[in-house]
Amino acid sequence: MKKLILSVLALSVLVSSCFAMTPAVIGGIRDGLAIGLMADNPIAKNVALRFGIEANSGNQPLVAFFGGKFYLGAAGSMPLSLGLHGVAYSGNNNTDIGFGLSAIFDRAFGVKPMFMEIGVDVASKARLQFQLGYKIY
């Protein structure tokens, strides 16, 4: 009975923090045409936690990433952040794990929930990353 009560309490804490995350639909180029879901959540001033999963048309059709977003300043009217993340490309009986580095422009094209991400993933080889996302508030 103690384990059940502890499990329910732990689950309620995790579920309540899950609702605070901002989901987004994201797509573009990531070793091929890609589309997926992402979530981010501020964890401190100017720092956010990000994770997501995408399907792409490349040789390894599943991409998962987990990392951070660090605010740097503004590029014109768009807030600019640095994205650092661990990434895994999986498929065709092979999984490549590596890291990624990207520049994230919020309020892309003057649309508040839209963002643009440009960078590179390095998982056994370097792969271009250029994506647009739309936050679902």
DAJOSUL-V719361 format. One record per run of one state. SS is the DSSP state (A for helix, B for strand, O for the rest). FROM is the first residue (numbers start at 1). TO is the last residue. Records with the same first field share a line. If there is no record, write none. Layout:
SS = FROM-TO + FROM-TO
This chain:
O = 1-1 + 19-21 + 31-32 + 45-46 + 57-61 + 76-77 + 92-93 + 107-107 + 111-113 + 123-125 + 137-137
A = 2-18 + 108-110
B = 22-30 + 33-44 + 47-56 + 62-75 + 78-91 + 94-106 + 114-122 + 126-136
